[in-house]
Amino acid sequence: MNARERLIVGLDVPTLGEAEQIVSTLGDDILFFKIGYQLVFAGGLEFARDLAQSGKKIFLDMKLLDIDNTVASGVENIVKMGMSMLTLHAYPKAMKAAVEAAKGSDLCLLGVTVLTSMDEQDLIAAGYEYDPHTLVLRRAEQALLAGMGGVVCSAEESAAVRKIVGPGMAIVTPGIRPAGSEKGDQKRVMTPADALKAGSSHLVVARPIVKAPDPKEAARAILAEMDAAL
């Protein structure tokens, strides 16, 4: 895969109008877009379907978690929408149900390990007994055993996760920040080049592109950095 196939631009904006403008501005430079809660609840599901039908690849970031039948039913309908990637929390039963529901399709199911906005104190407050690194590796192993297409983790864990899941699974990394940009609410971040070298297969970048004065130029700079690292 080249950089264009690996860079996922997060459409983390509040309105469809803003999302449509970003997609139009970026044009053919960007193939892959992430749509999450914020845009989904503003009509983003139909927008996601339309983008997929136009030839774009869509990473639907829903982080599903529910009883097995509910997860499976949701995944079956998402398959019909033509999405390329879908997230669910990396709980073994949910992952197994999703894998069975997506069988025979091209949908890449991603297990979310530990959110990149969380550090050890956040996990302790949430009742976990593991530090982020240990929990990420545990969930990566569970995702592999469940037959998932990949995992979502911080680039800080990419190298260790790659040793567990091998070369075939996707490692999708949020919290990517080009050198000199602000971290925002992310606590575990890395530059695009370093993330690829660490073992990440796909990079999710939102604010450094969508909030840039010139989003197209910002995207091209990140693509160039990624190409140089590949």
Buried (B, 14 or more C-beta within 10 A) or exposed (E): EEBBEBBBBBBBBEEBEBBBBBBEBBEEBBBBBBBBEBBBEBEBBEBBBEBBEEEBBBBBBBBBBBEBEEBBBBBBEBBEBBBBBBBBBBBEEBBBBBBBBBEEBEBBBBBBBBBBBBEBEBBEEEEBEBEBBBBBBBBBBBBBEBBBBBBBBBBBBBEBBBEBBEEEBBBBBBBBBBEEBEEBEBBBBBBBBBBBBBBBBBBBBBBBBBBBEEBBEBBBBBBEBBBEBE
